[in-house]
């Protein structure tokens, strides 16, 4: 595998992990809110 391709793969993996980390943090912050919305929607319908 050429060095450039390896570096490209590394950058892609790092970006994906950083994005996943941000998503997980947001989900933790909004998790309680989302859970309340889901339960209230279920009880209404």
OpenMM code with the backbone's topology and positions (N, CA, C; nanometers):
from openmm import Vec3, app, unit

residues = "UNK UNK UNK UNK UNK UNK UNK UNK UNK UNK UNK UNK UNK UNK UNK UNK UNK UNK UNK UNK UNK UNK UNK UNK UNK UNK UNK UNK UNK UNK UNK UNK UNK UNK UNK UNK UNK UNK UNK UNK UNK UNK UNK UNK UNK".split()
positions = [
    Vec3(0.0855, -0.1200, 0.0000),
    Vec3(0.0000, 0.0000, 0.0000),
    Vec3(0.0888, 0.1246, 0.0000),
    Vec3(0.0655, 0.2199, -0.0897),
    Vec3(0.1482, 0.3419, -0.0916),
    Vec3(0.1310, 0.4245, 0.0359),
    Vec3(0.2350, 0.4995, 0.0699),
    Vec3(0.2315, 0.5782, 0.1938),
    Vec3(0.1175, 0.6793, 0.1907),
    Vec3(0.0953, 0.7422, 0.0751),
    Vec3(-0.0116, 0.8424, 0.0660),
    Vec3(-0.1474, 0.7825, 0.0949),
    Vec3(-0.1695, 0.6616, 0.0431),
    Vec3(-0.2992, 0.5976, 0.0646),
    Vec3(-0.3169, 0.5632, 0.2120),
    Vec3(-0.2080, 0.5166, 0.2746),
    Vec3(-0.2167, 0.4814, 0.4162),
    Vec3(-0.2501, 0.6048, 0.4985),
    Vec3(-0.1856, 0.7181, 0.4654),
    Vec3(-0.2127, 0.8410, 0.5405),
    Vec3(-0.3574, 0.8839, 0.5196),
    Vec3(-0.4073, 0.8683, 0.3971),
    Vec3(-0.5458, 0.9050, 0.3679),
    Vec3(-0.6413, 0.8207, 0.4517),
    Vec3(-0.6153, 0.6896, 0.4584),
    Vec3(-0.7007, 0.6017, 0.5384),
    Vec3(-0.6975, 0.6435, 0.6852),
    Vec3(-0.5768, 0.6781, 0.7336),
    Vec3(-0.5622, 0.7191, 0.8731),
    Vec3(-0.6458, 0.8434, 0.9018),
    Vec3(-0.6412, 0.9397, 0.8094),
    Vec3(-0.7176, 1.0639, 0.8276),
    Vec3(-0.8670, 1.0339, 0.8292),
    Vec3(-0.9099, 0.9446, 0.7389),
    Vec3(-1.0526, 0.9115, 0.7327),
    Vec3(-1.0974, 0.8463, 0.8628),
    Vec3(-1.0171, 0.7522, 0.9130),
    Vec3(-1.0534, 0.6827, 1.0371),
    Vec3(-1.0581, 0.7810, 1.1536),
    Vec3(-0.9583, 0.8701, 1.1611),
    Vec3(-0.9553, 0.9687, 1.2701),
    Vec3(-1.0777, 1.0596, 1.2639),
    Vec3(-1.1120, 1.1043, 1.1437),
    Vec3(-1.2270, 1.1934, 1.1296),
    Vec3(-1.3541, 1.1221, 1.1723),
    Vec3(-1.3649, 0.9940, 1.1340),
    Vec3(-1.4859, 0.9192, 1.1705),
    Vec3(-1.4950, 0.9034, 1.3214),
    Vec3(-1.3821, 0.8727, 1.3874),
    Vec3(-1.3846, 0.8556, 1.5327),
    Vec3(-1.4198, 0.9869, 1.6017),
    Vec3(-1.3636, 1.0983, 1.5503),
    Vec3(-1.3936, 1.2278, 1.6125),
    Vec3(-1.5419, 1.2585, 1.5988),
    Vec3(-1.5985, 1.2264, 1.4795),
    Vec3(-1.7402, 1.2521, 1.4560),
    Vec3(-1.8260, 1.1649, 1.5474),
    Vec3(-1.7895, 1.0363, 1.5588),
    Vec3(-1.8643, 0.9457, 1.6461),
    Vec3(-1.8587, 0.9948, 1.7903),
    Vec3(-1.7410, 1.0425, 1.8334),
    Vec3(-1.7258, 1.0916, 1.9701),
    Vec3(-1.8199, 1.2086, 1.9941),
    Vec3(-1.8286, 1.2992, 1.8946),
    Vec3(-1.9173, 1.4153, 1.9089),
    Vec3(-2.0626, 1.3698, 1.9167),
    Vec3(-2.0987, 1.2719, 1.8331),
    Vec3(-2.2368, 1.2224, 1.8323),
    Vec3(-2.2706, 1.1599, 1.9672),
    Vec3(-2.1783, 1.0793, 2.0217),
    Vec3(-2.2049, 1.0145, 2.1499),
    Vec3(-2.2204, 1.1180, 2.2603),
    Vec3(-2.1371, 1.2225, 2.2586),
    Vec3(-2.1477, 1.3267, 2.3608),
    Vec3(-2.2829, 1.3968, 2.3510),
    Vec3(-2.3259, 1.4260, 2.2277),
    Vec3(-2.4549, 1.4923, 2.2092),
    Vec3(-2.5678, 1.4020, 2.2563),
    Vec3(-2.5559, 1.2719, 2.2268),
    Vec3(-2.6607, 1.1790, 2.2683),
    Vec3(-2.6680, 1.1704, 2.4198),
    Vec3(-2.5525, 1.1732, 2.4864),
    Vec3(-2.5525, 1.1704, 2.6326),
    Vec3(-2.6222, 1.2941, 2.6872),
    Vec3(-2.5915, 1.4106, 2.6260),
    Vec3(-2.6491, 1.5365, 2.6721),
    Vec3(-2.7998, 1.5385, 2.6487),
    Vec3(-2.8425, 1.4922, 2.5294),
    Vec3(-2.9835, 1.4985, 2.4920),
    Vec3(-3.0567, 1.3675, 2.5180),
    Vec3(-2.9877, 1.2690, 2.5748),
    Vec3(-3.0480, 1.1372, 2.5934),
    Vec3(-3.1749, 1.1430, 2.6767),
    Vec3(-3.1706, 1.2150, 2.7893),
    Vec3(-3.2872, 1.2222, 2.8768),
    Vec3(-3.4039, 1.2881, 2.8044),
    Vec3(-3.3738, 1.3965, 2.7309),
    Vec3(-3.4794, 1.4673, 2.6572),
    Vec3(-3.5432, 1.3751, 2.5541),
    Vec3(-3.4586, 1.3055, 2.4765),
    Vec3(-3.5102, 1.2168, 2.3719),
    Vec3(-3.5934, 1.1048, 2.4339),
    Vec3(-3.5474, 1.0531, 2.5482),
    Vec3(-3.6210, 0.9441, 2.6119),
    Vec3(-3.7590, 0.9937, 2.6565),
    Vec3(-3.7645, 1.1141, 2.7128),
    Vec3(-3.8930, 1.1697, 2.7555),
    Vec3(-3.9852, 1.1874, 2.6357),
    Vec3(-3.9305, 1.2405, 2.5253),
    Vec3(-4.0125, 1.2608, 2.4055),
    Vec3(-4.0664, 1.1281, 2.3549),
    Vec3(-3.9811, 1.0248, 2.3531),
    Vec3(-4.0240, 0.8948, 2.3017),
    Vec3(-4.1347, 0.8373, 2.3894),
    Vec3(-4.1187, 0.8426, 2.5218),
    Vec3(-4.2187, 0.7831, 2.6104),
    Vec3(-4.3506, 0.8596, 2.6014),
    Vec3(-4.3443, 0.9929, 2.5944),
    Vec3(-4.4684, 1.0710, 2.5859),
    Vec3(-4.5388, 1.0441, 2.4539),
    Vec3(-4.4623, 1.0289, 2.3449),
    Vec3(-4.5239, 0.9996, 2.2160),
    Vec3(-4.5925, 0.8640, 2.2190),
    Vec3(-4.5297, 0.7656, 2.2836),
    Vec3(-4.5890, 0.6324, 2.2894),
    Vec3(-4.7195, 0.6356, 2.3695),
    Vec3(-4.7213, 0.7092, 2.4798),
    Vec3(-4.8417, 0.7111, 2.5625),
    Vec3(-4.9544, 0.7867, 2.4918),
    Vec3(-4.9198, 0.8879, 2.4120),
    Vec3(-5.0229, 0.9631, 2.3408),
    Vec3(-5.0895, 0.8785, 2.2329),
    Vec3(-5.0102, 0.7991, 2.1617),
    Vec3(-5.0663, 0.7192, 2.0522),
    Vec3(-5.1115, 0.5843, 2.1071),
] * unit.nanometer
topology = app.Topology()
chain = topology.addChain("A")
for resn in residues:
    res = topology.addResidue(resn, chain)
    for name in ("N", "CA", "C"):
        topology.addAtom(name, app.Element.getBySymbol(name[0]), res)
